[in-house]
Amino acid sequence: MGFGVEAGTWNKDAGKYSSFIGTSLVWADNTNTNEKTSSSQKQLLMSFYYKGQYKLTKHLYVVAAPGIVNLSYFEFQTGLRYVVPVTRLIGLGIEPAYAFNQKQLVMNVNVHFALK
């Protein structure tokens, strides 16, 4: 569970490629298992990233986001973003993605403002 903020240019009319910079803060379970014990603890992950998206259809985009997590390791996420227009200026984005370094599927839900 977490939250984040990203800002950038959404080239809805000018072209198919858009770019964003962002940050996120995520609380995750870090499960350590070995032969003798099994433990689980909460882990705080803060990331800074650059995200690019390419328009496939009217509301479907492919996204890729290289970034750095906790200023200690590189992460790369890729996935799809589907944007449902709520009003003329607001949209709801659903973004399933895969984080390669963490080897986890992630689900991002975005609220987009000023989608002119």
ZATI-797897 format. One record per residue (C-alpha): residue in one letter; x, y, z. Coordinates in nm, 2 decimals. Example, Ala and Ser with C-alpha at 12.3 -4.5 7.8 and 13.67 -1.06 7.14 Angstrom:
<pts>
resn->a | X->1.23 | Y->-0.45 | Z->0.78
resn->s | X->1.37 | Y->-0.11 | Z->0.71
</pts>
This chain:
<pts>
resn->m | X->0.00 | Y->0.00 | Z->0.00
resn->g | X->0.13 | Y->0.34 | Z->-0.08
resn->f | X->0.09 | Y->0.67 | Z->-0.26
resn->g | X->0.27 | Y->0.89 | Z->-0.50
resn->v | X->0.27 | Y->1.20 | Z->-0.72
resn->e | X->0.38 | Y->1.24 | Z->-1.08
resn->a | X->0.37 | Y->1.54 | Z->-1.31
resn->g | X->0.45 | Y->1.58 | Z->-1.68
resn->t | X->0.33 | Y->1.64 | Z->-2.03
resn->w | X->0.04 | Y->1.44 | Z->-2.16
resn->n | X->0.06 | Y->1.48 | Z->-2.54
resn->k | X->-0.29 | Y->1.37 | Z->-2.59
resn->d | X->-0.33 | Y->1.56 | Z->-2.92
resn->a | X->0.02 | Y->1.63 | Z->-3.03
resn->g | X->0.16 | Y->1.28 | Z->-3.03
resn->k | X->0.15 | Y->0.93 | Z->-2.89
resn->y | X->0.44 | Y->0.96 | Z->-2.64
resn->s | X->0.41 | Y->1.13 | Z->-2.30
resn->s | X->0.66 | Y->1.16 | Z->-2.01
resn->f | X->0.64 | Y->1.22 | Z->-1.64
resn->i | X->0.86 | Y->1.24 | Z->-1.34
resn->g | X->0.74 | Y->1.11 | Z->-1.00
resn->t | X->0.79 | Y->0.99 | Z->-0.66
resn->s | X->0.62 | Y->0.72 | Z->-0.45
resn->l | X->0.62 | Y->0.59 | Z->-0.10
resn->v | X->0.52 | Y->0.23 | Z->-0.04
resn->w | X->0.48 | Y->0.02 | Z->0.27
resn->a | X->0.55 | Y->-0.34 | Z->0.17
resn->d | X->0.59 | Y->-0.68 | Z->0.34
resn->n | X->0.95 | Y->-0.81 | Z->0.34
resn->t | X->0.92 | Y->-1.18 | Z->0.40
resn->n | X->1.25 | Y->-1.36 | Z->0.49
resn->t | X->1.24 | Y->-1.74 | Z->0.49
resn->n | X->1.52 | Y->-1.98 | Z->0.57
resn->e | X->1.54 | Y->-2.33 | Z->0.71
resn->k | X->1.50 | Y->-2.24 | Z->1.07
resn->t | X->1.27 | Y->-1.94 | Z->1.08
resn->s | X->1.02 | Y->-1.75 | Z->0.88
resn->s | X->0.97 | Y->-1.38 | Z->0.95
resn->s | X->0.78 | Y->-1.09 | Z->0.80
resn->q | X->0.84 | Y->-0.72 | Z->0.86
resn->k | X->0.71 | Y->-0.40 | Z->0.71
resn->q | X->0.95 | Y->-0.22 | Z->0.47
resn->l | X->0.93 | Y->0.14 | Z->0.36
resn->l | X->1.02 | Y->0.20 | Z->-0.01
resn->m | X->1.07 | Y->0.55 | Z->-0.14
resn->s | X->1.13 | Y->0.58 | Z->-0.51
resn->f | X->1.20 | Y->0.85 | Z->-0.77
resn->y | X->1.13 | Y->0.77 | Z->-1.13
resn->y | X->1.09 | Y->0.88 | Z->-1.49
resn->k | X->0.79 | Y->0.74 | Z->-1.66
resn->g | X->0.72 | Y->0.72 | Z->-2.03
resn->q | X->0.39 | Y->0.62 | Z->-2.19
resn->y | X->0.30 | Y->0.53 | Z->-2.54
resn->k | X->-0.06 | Y->0.54 | Z->-2.67
resn->l | X->-0.18 | Y->0.21 | Z->-2.81
resn->t | X->-0.56 | Y->0.29 | Z->-2.84
resn->k | X->-0.78 | Y->0.58 | Z->-2.73
resn->h | X->-0.76 | Y->0.49 | Z->-2.36
resn->l | X->-0.48 | Y->0.23 | Z->-2.34
resn->y | X->-0.12 | Y->0.30 | Z->-2.30
resn->v | X->0.20 | Y->0.10 | Z->-2.24
resn->v | X->0.42 | Y->0.25 | Z->-1.97
resn->a | X->0.79 | Y->0.21 | Z->-1.86
resn->a | X->0.94 | Y->0.36 | Z->-1.55
resn->p | X->1.31 | Y->0.34 | Z->-1.46
resn->g | X->1.38 | Y->0.47 | Z->-1.12
resn->i | X->1.58 | Y->0.45 | Z->-0.80
resn->v | X->1.45 | Y->0.31 | Z->-0.47
resn->n | X->1.57 | Y->0.42 | Z->-0.13
resn->l | X->1.87 | Y->0.58 | Z->-0.30
resn->s | X->2.02 | Y->0.24 | Z->-0.30
resn->y | X->1.91 | Y->0.03 | Z->-0.60
resn->f | X->1.77 | Y->0.07 | Z->-0.95
resn->e | X->1.42 | Y->-0.05 | Z->-1.03
resn->f | X->1.24 | Y->-0.08 | Z->-1.37
resn->q | X->0.86 | Y->-0.12 | Z->-1.40
resn->t | X->0.67 | Y->-0.18 | Z->-1.71
resn->g | X->0.30 | Y->-0.24 | Z->-1.77
resn->l | X->-0.02 | Y->-0.11 | Z->-1.92
resn->r | X->-0.23 | Y->0.20 | Z->-1.82
resn->y | X->-0.60 | Y->0.22 | Z->-1.90
resn->v | X->-0.76 | Y->0.56 | Z->-1.84
resn->v | X->-1.14 | Y->0.59 | Z->-1.79
resn->p | X->-1.26 | Y->0.95 | Z->-1.84
resn->v | X->-1.47 | Y->1.07 | Z->-1.55
resn->t | X->-1.52 | Y->1.42 | Z->-1.67
resn->r | X->-1.37 | Y->1.63 | Z->-1.95
resn->l | X->-1.08 | Y->1.72 | Z->-1.72
resn->i | X->-1.05 | Y->1.43 | Z->-1.48
resn->g | X->-0.97 | Y->1.06 | Z->-1.55
resn->l | X->-0.91 | Y->0.75 | Z->-1.35
resn->g | X->-0.61 | Y->0.53 | Z->-1.45
resn->i | X->-0.57 | Y->0.16 | Z->-1.37
resn->e | X->-0.21 | Y->0.05 | Z->-1.42
resn->p | X->-0.10 | Y->-0.31 | Z->-1.36
resn->a | X->0.28 | Y->-0.33 | Z->-1.39
resn->y | X->0.57 | Y->-0.56 | Z->-1.31
resn->a | X->0.87 | Y->-0.45 | Z->-1.10
resn->f | X->1.17 | Y->-0.64 | Z->-1.23
resn->n | X->1.42 | Y->-0.59 | Z->-0.95
resn->q | X->1.16 | Y->-0.67 | Z->-0.67
resn->k | X->1.01 | Y->-0.94 | Z->-0.89
resn->q | X->0.66 | Y->-0.83 | Z->-0.80
resn->l | X->0.34 | Y->-0.75 | Z->-0.98
resn->v | X->0.21 | Y->-0.40 | Z->-0.87
resn->m | X->-0.12 | Y->-0.23 | Z->-0.92
resn->n | X->-0.13 | Y->0.15 | Z->-0.95
resn->v | X->-0.45 | Y->0.35 | Z->-0.95
resn->n | X->-0.41 | Y->0.71 | Z->-1.07
resn->v | X->-0.64 | Y->1.01 | Z->-1.07
resn->h | X->-0.55 | Y->1.24 | Z->-1.36
resn->f | X->-0.63 | Y->1.61 | Z->-1.37
resn->a | X->-0.64 | Y->1.85 | Z->-1.66
resn->l | X->-0.66 | Y->1.60 | Z->-1.94
resn->k | X->-0.74 | Y->1.87 | Z->-2.20
</pts>
